[in-house]
């Protein structure tokens, strides 16, 4: 039986990503503890340079209904960053056997939580098949289309921040 979101355990890490403890999702996302926990993001591009984005489910506890990074998810206790990336890419978009490259690591703080984001990129012609329990819809966007939509409340603030770091050039 799948655990409820609030029952999930997250590893707690220091600024370098070293595990220093673990805590429940409900505590990490309560807007008070601000315990740093690791997540993975994967930017999926096709050979035309279009970026696949997912529209977050309205059932999500943070930023429901906003367009976001292709893949994003929490690292489980005892799981490596790379294994979390592979697991999340399969769970959210059905992607398997893909090559990826590390982009950056940064700390993202929102009113609800504090995350150590590990960002990666892949280029694939595989057609993503999104998980309807987590994602409302998904599609490829041109970088121009994204740039024209920044700051209009369409995307999650975290996606906009990361887009500006990795794709604004």
PyMOL CGO cylinders between C-alpha atoms (Angstrom):
from pymol import cmd
from pymol.cgo import CYLINDER

trace = [
    CYLINDER, 0.00, 0.00, 0.00, 1.35, 3.41, -1.00, 0.3, 1, 1, 1, 1, 1, 1,
    CYLINDER, 1.35, 3.41, -1.00, 2.02, 5.76, 1.89, 0.3, 1, 1, 1, 1, 1, 1,
    CYLINDER, 2.02, 5.76, 1.89, 0.17, 9.03, 2.10, 0.3, 1, 1, 1, 1, 1, 1,
    CYLINDER, 0.17, 9.03, 2.10, 2.30, 12.03, 1.21, 0.3, 1, 1, 1, 1, 1, 1,
    CYLINDER, 2.30, 12.03, 1.21, 2.45, 13.15, 4.84, 0.3, 1, 1, 1, 1, 1, 1,
    CYLINDER, 2.45, 13.15, 4.84, 3.75, 9.74, 5.96, 0.3, 1, 1, 1, 1, 1, 1,
    CYLINDER, 3.75, 9.74, 5.96, 6.74, 9.70, 3.59, 0.3, 1, 1, 1, 1, 1, 1,
    CYLINDER, 6.74, 9.70, 3.59, 10.18, 9.98, 5.16, 0.3, 1, 1, 1, 1, 1, 1,
    CYLINDER, 10.18, 9.98, 5.16, 12.70, 12.39, 3.64, 0.3, 1, 1, 1, 1, 1, 1,
    CYLINDER, 12.70, 12.39, 3.64, 16.44, 12.40, 4.28, 0.3, 1, 1, 1, 1, 1, 1,
    CYLINDER, 16.44, 12.40, 4.28, 17.59, 15.65, 5.87, 0.3, 1, 1, 1, 1, 1, 1,
    CYLINDER, 17.59, 15.65, 5.87, 20.88, 16.97, 4.48, 0.3, 1, 1, 1, 1, 1, 1,
    CYLINDER, 20.88, 16.97, 4.48, 23.43, 19.70, 5.07, 0.3, 1, 1, 1, 1, 1, 1,
    CYLINDER, 23.43, 19.70, 5.07, 24.27, 22.28, 2.38, 0.3, 1, 1, 1, 1, 1, 1,
    CYLINDER, 24.27, 22.28, 2.38, 26.70, 19.82, 0.75, 0.3, 1, 1, 1, 1, 1, 1,
    CYLINDER, 26.70, 19.82, 0.75, 24.10, 17.03, 0.50, 0.3, 1, 1, 1, 1, 1, 1,
    CYLINDER, 24.10, 17.03, 0.50, 25.43, 14.90, 3.38, 0.3, 1, 1, 1, 1, 1, 1,
    CYLINDER, 25.43, 14.90, 3.38, 22.62, 13.08, 5.17, 0.3, 1, 1, 1, 1, 1, 1,
    CYLINDER, 22.62, 13.08, 5.17, 22.28, 14.23, 8.77, 0.3, 1, 1, 1, 1, 1, 1,
    CYLINDER, 22.28, 14.23, 8.77, 18.87, 12.78, 9.66, 0.3, 1, 1, 1, 1, 1, 1,
    CYLINDER, 18.87, 12.78, 9.66, 15.37, 12.05, 8.38, 0.3, 1, 1, 1, 1, 1, 1,
    CYLINDER, 15.37, 12.05, 8.38, 11.92, 13.50, 8.92, 0.3, 1, 1, 1, 1, 1, 1,
    CYLINDER, 11.92, 13.50, 8.92, 8.32, 13.13, 7.77, 0.3, 1, 1, 1, 1, 1, 1,
    CYLINDER, 8.32, 13.13, 7.77, 7.17, 14.95, 4.63, 0.3, 1, 1, 1, 1, 1, 1,
    CYLINDER, 7.17, 14.95, 4.63, 4.48, 16.69, 6.67, 0.3, 1, 1, 1, 1, 1, 1,
    CYLINDER, 4.48, 16.69, 6.67, 7.18, 18.22, 8.90, 0.3, 1, 1, 1, 1, 1, 1,
    CYLINDER, 7.18, 18.22, 8.90, 9.46, 19.16, 5.98, 0.3, 1, 1, 1, 1, 1, 1,
    CYLINDER, 9.46, 19.16, 5.98, 6.56, 20.85, 4.16, 0.3, 1, 1, 1, 1, 1, 1,
    CYLINDER, 6.56, 20.85, 4.16, 4.93, 22.59, 7.14, 0.3, 1, 1, 1, 1, 1, 1,
    CYLINDER, 4.93, 22.59, 7.14, 6.49, 26.00, 6.46, 0.3, 1, 1, 1, 1, 1, 1,
    CYLINDER, 6.49, 26.00, 6.46, 8.07, 26.05, 9.92, 0.3, 1, 1, 1, 1, 1, 1,
    CYLINDER, 8.07, 26.05, 9.92, 10.84, 23.46, 10.15, 0.3, 1, 1, 1, 1, 1, 1,
    CYLINDER, 10.84, 23.46, 10.15, 12.55, 24.44, 6.87, 0.3, 1, 1, 1, 1, 1, 1,
    CYLINDER, 12.55, 24.44, 6.87, 14.58, 21.23, 7.06, 0.3, 1, 1, 1, 1, 1, 1,
    CYLINDER, 14.58, 21.23, 7.06, 16.80, 20.91, 3.98, 0.3, 1, 1, 1, 1, 1, 1,
    CYLINDER, 16.80, 20.91, 3.98, 15.91, 17.81, 1.96, 0.3, 1, 1, 1, 1, 1, 1,
    CYLINDER, 15.91, 17.81, 1.96, 17.21, 16.64, -1.45, 0.3, 1, 1, 1, 1, 1, 1,
    CYLINDER, 17.21, 16.64, -1.45, 15.22, 16.59, -4.67, 0.3, 1, 1, 1, 1, 1, 1,
    CYLINDER, 15.22, 16.59, -4.67, 16.01, 15.81, -8.30, 0.3, 1, 1, 1, 1, 1, 1,
    CYLINDER, 16.01, 15.81, -8.30, 14.95, 17.73, -11.40, 0.3, 1, 1, 1, 1, 1, 1,
    CYLINDER, 14.95, 17.73, -11.40, 15.31, 16.50, -14.97, 0.3, 1, 1, 1, 1, 1, 1,
    CYLINDER, 15.31, 16.50, -14.97, 14.92, 18.81, -17.96, 0.3, 1, 1, 1, 1, 1, 1,
    CYLINDER, 14.92, 18.81, -17.96, 13.80, 16.75, -20.96, 0.3, 1, 1, 1, 1, 1, 1,
    CYLINDER, 13.80, 16.75, -20.96, 14.56, 18.25, -24.35, 0.3, 1, 1, 1, 1, 1, 1,
    CYLINDER, 14.56, 18.25, -24.35, 13.89, 16.87, -27.81, 0.3, 1, 1, 1, 1, 1, 1,
    CYLINDER, 13.89, 16.87, -27.81, 16.31, 17.21, -30.74, 0.3, 1, 1, 1, 1, 1, 1,
    CYLINDER, 16.31, 17.21, -30.74, 14.52, 20.41, -31.82, 0.3, 1, 1, 1, 1, 1, 1,
    CYLINDER, 14.52, 20.41, -31.82, 15.53, 22.05, -28.54, 0.3, 1, 1, 1, 1, 1, 1,
    CYLINDER, 15.53, 22.05, -28.54, 12.01, 22.12, -27.12, 0.3, 1, 1, 1, 1, 1, 1,
    CYLINDER, 12.01, 22.12, -27.12, 11.64, 21.60, -23.38, 0.3, 1, 1, 1, 1, 1, 1,
    CYLINDER, 11.64, 21.60, -23.38, 9.02, 19.22, -22.01, 0.3, 1, 1, 1, 1, 1, 1,
    CYLINDER, 9.02, 19.22, -22.01, 7.08, 20.65, -19.08, 0.3, 1, 1, 1, 1, 1, 1,
    CYLINDER, 7.08, 20.65, -19.08, 4.54, 19.06, -16.80, 0.3, 1, 1, 1, 1, 1, 1,
    CYLINDER, 4.54, 19.06, -16.80, 1.45, 20.73, -15.39, 0.3, 1, 1, 1, 1, 1, 1,
    CYLINDER, 1.45, 20.73, -15.39, 1.28, 19.77, -11.73, 0.3, 1, 1, 1, 1, 1, 1,
    CYLINDER, 1.28, 19.77, -11.73, -1.79, 17.91, -10.55, 0.3, 1, 1, 1, 1, 1, 1,
    CYLINDER, -1.79, 17.91, -10.55, -4.37, 19.91, -8.61, 0.3, 1, 1, 1, 1, 1, 1,
    CYLINDER, -4.37, 19.91, -8.61, -3.90, 17.28, -5.86, 0.3, 1, 1, 1, 1, 1, 1,
    CYLINDER, -3.90, 17.28, -5.86, -0.31, 18.41, -5.17, 0.3, 1, 1, 1, 1, 1, 1,
    CYLINDER, -0.31, 18.41, -5.17, 0.33, 20.06, -1.80, 0.3, 1, 1, 1, 1, 1, 1,
    CYLINDER, 0.33, 20.06, -1.80, 2.71, 22.64, -3.28, 0.3, 1, 1, 1, 1, 1, 1,
    CYLINDER, 2.71, 22.64, -3.28, 2.08, 24.72, -6.45, 0.3, 1, 1, 1, 1, 1, 1,
    CYLINDER, 2.08, 24.72, -6.45, -0.91, 22.72, -7.79, 0.3, 1, 1, 1, 1, 1, 1,
    CYLINDER, -0.91, 22.72, -7.79, -1.91, 23.45, -11.39, 0.3, 1, 1, 1, 1, 1, 1,
    CYLINDER, -1.91, 23.45, -11.39, 1.33, 25.25, -12.32, 0.3, 1, 1, 1, 1, 1, 1,
    CYLINDER, 1.33, 25.25, -12.32, 3.67, 24.25, -15.16, 0.3, 1, 1, 1, 1, 1, 1,
    CYLINDER, 3.67, 24.25, -15.16, 6.94, 22.85, -13.85, 0.3, 1, 1, 1, 1, 1, 1,
    CYLINDER, 6.94, 22.85, -13.85, 10.20, 21.06, -14.64, 0.3, 1, 1, 1, 1, 1, 1,
    CYLINDER, 10.20, 21.06, -14.64, 9.87, 17.92, -16.82, 0.3, 1, 1, 1, 1, 1, 1,
    CYLINDER, 9.87, 17.92, -16.82, 10.56, 15.65, -13.85, 0.3, 1, 1, 1, 1, 1, 1,
    CYLINDER, 10.56, 15.65, -13.85, 10.85, 16.55, -10.21, 0.3, 1, 1, 1, 1, 1, 1,
    CYLINDER, 10.85, 16.55, -10.21, 10.80, 14.46, -7.08, 0.3, 1, 1, 1, 1, 1, 1,
    CYLINDER, 10.80, 14.46, -7.08, 12.13, 13.77, -3.65, 0.3, 1, 1, 1, 1, 1, 1,
    CYLINDER, 12.13, 13.77, -3.65, 15.02, 11.47, -2.86, 0.3, 1, 1, 1, 1, 1, 1,
    CYLINDER, 15.02, 11.47, -2.86, 14.11, 8.56, -0.61, 0.3, 1, 1, 1, 1, 1, 1,
    CYLINDER, 14.11, 8.56, -0.61, 16.16, 7.74, 2.51, 0.3, 1, 1, 1, 1, 1, 1,
    CYLINDER, 16.16, 7.74, 2.51, 19.17, 5.61, 1.50, 0.3, 1, 1, 1, 1, 1, 1,
    CYLINDER, 19.17, 5.61, 1.50, 18.69, 6.34, -2.22, 0.3, 1, 1, 1, 1, 1, 1,
    CYLINDER, 18.69, 6.34, -2.22, 21.42, 7.94, -4.34, 0.3, 1, 1, 1, 1, 1, 1,
    CYLINDER, 21.42, 7.94, -4.34, 20.68, 11.10, -6.30, 0.3, 1, 1, 1, 1, 1, 1,
    CYLINDER, 20.68, 11.10, -6.30, 21.16, 9.21, -9.58, 0.3, 1, 1, 1, 1, 1, 1,
    CYLINDER, 21.16, 9.21, -9.58, 18.82, 6.38, -8.55, 0.3, 1, 1, 1, 1, 1, 1,
    CYLINDER, 18.82, 6.38, -8.55, 16.18, 8.93, -7.49, 0.3, 1, 1, 1, 1, 1, 1,
    CYLINDER, 16.18, 8.93, -7.49, 16.54, 10.64, -10.88, 0.3, 1, 1, 1, 1, 1, 1,
    CYLINDER, 16.54, 10.64, -10.88, 16.05, 7.36, -12.78, 0.3, 1, 1, 1, 1, 1, 1,
    CYLINDER, 16.05, 7.36, -12.78, 13.11, 6.32, -10.55, 0.3, 1, 1, 1, 1, 1, 1,
    CYLINDER, 13.11, 6.32, -10.55, 11.34, 9.68, -10.83, 0.3, 1, 1, 1, 1, 1, 1,
    CYLINDER, 11.34, 9.68, -10.83, 11.82, 9.86, -14.63, 0.3, 1, 1, 1, 1, 1, 1,
    CYLINDER, 11.82, 9.86, -14.63, 10.19, 6.46, -14.95, 0.3, 1, 1, 1, 1, 1, 1,
    CYLINDER, 10.19, 6.46, -14.95, 7.41, 7.15, -12.43, 0.3, 1, 1, 1, 1, 1, 1,
    CYLINDER, 7.41, 7.15, -12.43, 6.46, 10.52, -13.86, 0.3, 1, 1, 1, 1, 1, 1,
    CYLINDER, 6.46, 10.52, -13.86, 7.16, 10.21, -17.62, 0.3, 1, 1, 1, 1, 1, 1,
    CYLINDER, 7.16, 10.21, -17.62, 7.83, 6.52, -18.30, 0.3, 1, 1, 1, 1, 1, 1,
    CYLINDER, 7.83, 6.52, -18.30, 11.40, 7.31, -19.40, 0.3, 1, 1, 1, 1, 1, 1,
    CYLINDER, 11.40, 7.31, -19.40, 13.92, 4.46, -19.30, 0.3, 1, 1, 1, 1, 1, 1,
    CYLINDER, 13.92, 4.46, -19.30, 17.53, 3.96, -20.39, 0.3, 1, 1, 1, 1, 1, 1,
    CYLINDER, 17.53, 3.96, -20.39, 18.25, 7.63, -20.97, 0.3, 1, 1, 1, 1, 1, 1,
    CYLINDER, 18.25, 7.63, -20.97, 21.57, 9.45, -20.77, 0.3, 1, 1, 1, 1, 1, 1,
    CYLINDER, 21.57, 9.45, -20.77, 21.67, 12.47, -18.53, 0.3, 1, 1, 1, 1, 1, 1,
    CYLINDER, 21.67, 12.47, -18.53, 24.10, 15.22, -17.62, 0.3, 1, 1, 1, 1, 1, 1,
    CYLINDER, 24.10, 15.22, -17.62, 24.39, 17.09, -14.33, 0.3, 1, 1, 1, 1, 1, 1,
    CYLINDER, 24.39, 17.09, -14.33, 23.58, 20.81, -14.63, 0.3, 1, 1, 1, 1, 1, 1,
    CYLINDER, 23.58, 20.81, -14.63, 23.74, 22.33, -11.16, 0.3, 1, 1, 1, 1, 1, 1,
    CYLINDER, 23.74, 22.33, -11.16, 22.91, 22.06, -7.47, 0.3, 1, 1, 1, 1, 1, 1,
    CYLINDER, 22.91, 22.06, -7.47, 21.32, 24.86, -5.48, 0.3, 1, 1, 1, 1, 1, 1,
    CYLINDER, 21.32, 24.86, -5.48, 19.17, 25.50, -2.42, 0.3, 1, 1, 1, 1, 1, 1,
    CYLINDER, 19.17, 25.50, -2.42, 15.58, 26.54, -3.10, 0.3, 1, 1, 1, 1, 1, 1,
    CYLINDER, 15.58, 26.54, -3.10, 13.57, 28.07, -0.28, 0.3, 1, 1, 1, 1, 1, 1,
    CYLINDER, 13.57, 28.07, -0.28, 9.83, 28.66, -0.56, 0.3, 1, 1, 1, 1, 1, 1,
    CYLINDER, 9.83, 28.66, -0.56, 7.30, 29.63, 2.12, 0.3, 1, 1, 1, 1, 1, 1,
    CYLINDER, 7.30, 29.63, 2.12, 6.61, 25.89, 2.67, 0.3, 1, 1, 1, 1, 1, 1,
    CYLINDER, 6.61, 25.89, 2.67, 9.97, 24.15, 2.42, 0.3, 1, 1, 1, 1, 1, 1,
    CYLINDER, 9.97, 24.15, 2.42, 13.71, 24.20, 1.78, 0.3, 1, 1, 1, 1, 1, 1,
    CYLINDER, 13.71, 24.20, 1.78, 15.16, 21.87, -0.88, 0.3, 1, 1, 1, 1, 1, 1,
    CYLINDER, 15.16, 21.87, -0.88, 18.61, 20.94, -2.11, 0.3, 1, 1, 1, 1, 1, 1,
    CYLINDER, 18.61, 20.94, -2.11, 17.87, 20.73, -5.84, 0.3, 1, 1, 1, 1, 1, 1,
    CYLINDER, 17.87, 20.73, -5.84, 20.04, 18.46, -8.02, 0.3, 1, 1, 1, 1, 1, 1,
    CYLINDER, 20.04, 18.46, -8.02, 19.33, 19.44, -11.63, 0.3, 1, 1, 1, 1, 1, 1,
    CYLINDER, 19.33, 19.44, -11.63, 20.00, 17.30, -14.71, 0.3, 1, 1, 1, 1, 1, 1,
    CYLINDER, 20.00, 17.30, -14.71, 19.27, 17.41, -18.45, 0.3, 1, 1, 1, 1, 1, 1,
    CYLINDER, 19.27, 17.41, -18.45, 18.58, 14.80, -21.12, 0.3, 1, 1, 1, 1, 1, 1,
    CYLINDER, 18.58, 14.80, -21.12, 17.85, 14.91, -24.84, 0.3, 1, 1, 1, 1, 1, 1,
    CYLINDER, 17.85, 14.91, -24.84, 15.54, 12.19, -26.10, 0.3, 1, 1, 1, 1, 1, 1,
    CYLINDER, 15.54, 12.19, -26.10, 13.10, 11.43, -28.87, 0.3, 1, 1, 1, 1, 1, 1,
    CYLINDER, 13.10, 11.43, -28.87, 11.16, 9.08, -26.58, 0.3, 1, 1, 1, 1, 1, 1,
    CYLINDER, 11.16, 9.08, -26.58, 7.61, 10.37, -26.18, 0.3, 1, 1, 1, 1, 1, 1,
    CYLINDER, 7.61, 10.37, -26.18, 6.91, 11.01, -22.49, 0.3, 1, 1, 1, 1, 1, 1,
    CYLINDER, 6.91, 11.01, -22.49, 3.87, 9.19, -21.12, 0.3, 1, 1, 1, 1, 1, 1,
    CYLINDER, 3.87, 9.19, -21.12, 2.96, 11.11, -18.01, 0.3, 1, 1, 1, 1, 1, 1,
    CYLINDER, 2.96, 11.11, -18.01, 1.54, 9.67, -14.80, 0.3, 1, 1, 1, 1, 1, 1,
    CYLINDER, 1.54, 9.67, -14.80, -2.00, 11.04, -14.49, 0.3, 1, 1, 1, 1, 1, 1,
    CYLINDER, -2.00, 11.04, -14.49, -1.89, 10.68, -10.69, 0.3, 1, 1, 1, 1, 1, 1,
    CYLINDER, -1.89, 10.68, -10.69, 0.91, 13.26, -10.50, 0.3, 1, 1, 1, 1, 1, 1,
    CYLINDER, 0.91, 13.26, -10.50, 0.61, 15.29, -13.69, 0.3, 1, 1, 1, 1, 1, 1,
    CYLINDER, 0.61, 15.29, -13.69, -2.42, 17.00, -15.18, 0.3, 1, 1, 1, 1, 1, 1,
    CYLINDER, -2.42, 17.00, -15.18, -0.89, 17.43, -18.64, 0.3, 1, 1, 1, 1, 1, 1,
    CYLINDER, -0.89, 17.43, -18.64, 2.46, 17.67, -20.36, 0.3, 1, 1, 1, 1, 1, 1,
    CYLINDER, 2.46, 17.67, -20.36, 3.86, 19.04, -23.59, 0.3, 1, 1, 1, 1, 1, 1,
    CYLINDER, 3.86, 19.04, -23.59, 6.95, 20.40, -25.31, 0.3, 1, 1, 1, 1, 1, 1,
    CYLINDER, 6.95, 20.40, -25.31, 7.45, 24.17, -25.23, 0.3, 1, 1, 1, 1, 1, 1,
    CYLINDER, 7.45, 24.17, -25.23, 9.85, 26.23, -27.33, 0.3, 1, 1, 1, 1, 1, 1,
    CYLINDER, 9.85, 26.23, -27.33, 12.35, 28.22, -25.26, 0.3, 1, 1, 1, 1, 1, 1,
    CYLINDER, 12.35, 28.22, -25.26, 10.90, 31.39, -26.81, 0.3, 1, 1, 1, 1, 1, 1,
    CYLINDER, 10.90, 31.39, -26.81, 7.40, 30.41, -25.68, 0.3, 1, 1, 1, 1, 1, 1,
    CYLINDER, 7.40, 30.41, -25.68, 8.68, 29.84, -22.14, 0.3, 1, 1, 1, 1, 1, 1,
    CYLINDER, 8.68, 29.84, -22.14, 10.59, 33.15, -22.07, 0.3, 1, 1, 1, 1, 1, 1,
    CYLINDER, 10.59, 33.15, -22.07, 7.45, 35.01, -23.20, 0.3, 1, 1, 1, 1, 1, 1,
    CYLINDER, 7.45, 35.01, -23.20, 5.42, 33.37, -20.39, 0.3, 1, 1, 1, 1, 1, 1,
    CYLINDER, 5.42, 33.37, -20.39, 7.85, 33.98, -17.52, 0.3, 1, 1, 1, 1, 1, 1,
    CYLINDER, 7.85, 33.98, -17.52, 6.55, 36.11, -14.66, 0.3, 1, 1, 1, 1, 1, 1,
    CYLINDER, 6.55, 36.11, -14.66, 2.88, 35.59, -15.56, 0.3, 1, 1, 1, 1, 1, 1,
    CYLINDER, 2.88, 35.59, -15.56, 1.99, 33.04, -12.86, 0.3, 1, 1, 1, 1, 1, 1,
    CYLINDER, 1.99, 33.04, -12.86, 1.94, 30.13, -15.31, 0.3, 1, 1, 1, 1, 1, 1,
    CYLINDER, 1.94, 30.13, -15.31, 5.06, 28.38, -14.00, 0.3, 1, 1, 1, 1, 1, 1,
    CYLINDER, 5.06, 28.38, -14.00, 6.22, 27.43, -10.52, 0.3, 1, 1, 1, 1, 1, 1,
    CYLINDER, 6.22, 27.43, -10.52, 8.64, 29.99, -9.07, 0.3, 1, 1, 1, 1, 1, 1,
    CYLINDER, 8.64, 29.99, -9.07, 11.25, 27.22, -8.72, 0.3, 1, 1, 1, 1, 1, 1,
    CYLINDER, 11.25, 27.22, -8.72, 10.98, 26.35, -12.43, 0.3, 1, 1, 1, 1, 1, 1,
    CYLINDER, 10.98, 26.35, -12.43, 11.37, 30.01, -13.42, 0.3, 1, 1, 1, 1, 1, 1,
    CYLINDER, 11.37, 30.01, -13.42, 14.46, 30.32, -11.21, 0.3, 1, 1, 1, 1, 1, 1,
    CYLINDER, 14.46, 30.32, -11.21, 16.02, 27.18, -12.65, 0.3, 1, 1, 1, 1, 1, 1,
    CYLINDER, 16.02, 27.18, -12.65, 15.11, 28.10, -16.24, 0.3, 1, 1, 1, 1, 1, 1,
    CYLINDER, 15.11, 28.10, -16.24, 16.90, 31.42, -15.80, 0.3, 1, 1, 1, 1, 1, 1,
    CYLINDER, 16.90, 31.42, -15.80, 20.00, 29.63, -14.44, 0.3, 1, 1, 1, 1, 1, 1,
    CYLINDER, 20.00, 29.63, -14.44, 20.19, 26.99, -17.19, 0.3, 1, 1, 1, 1, 1, 1,
    CYLINDER, 20.19, 26.99, -17.19, 18.42, 28.32, -20.31, 0.3, 1, 1, 1, 1, 1, 1,
    CYLINDER, 18.42, 28.32, -20.31, 18.48, 32.10, -20.29, 0.3, 1, 1, 1, 1, 1, 1,
    CYLINDER, 18.48, 32.10, -20.29, 21.68, 32.40, -22.33, 0.3, 1, 1, 1, 1, 1, 1,
]
cmd.load_cgo(trace, "trace")
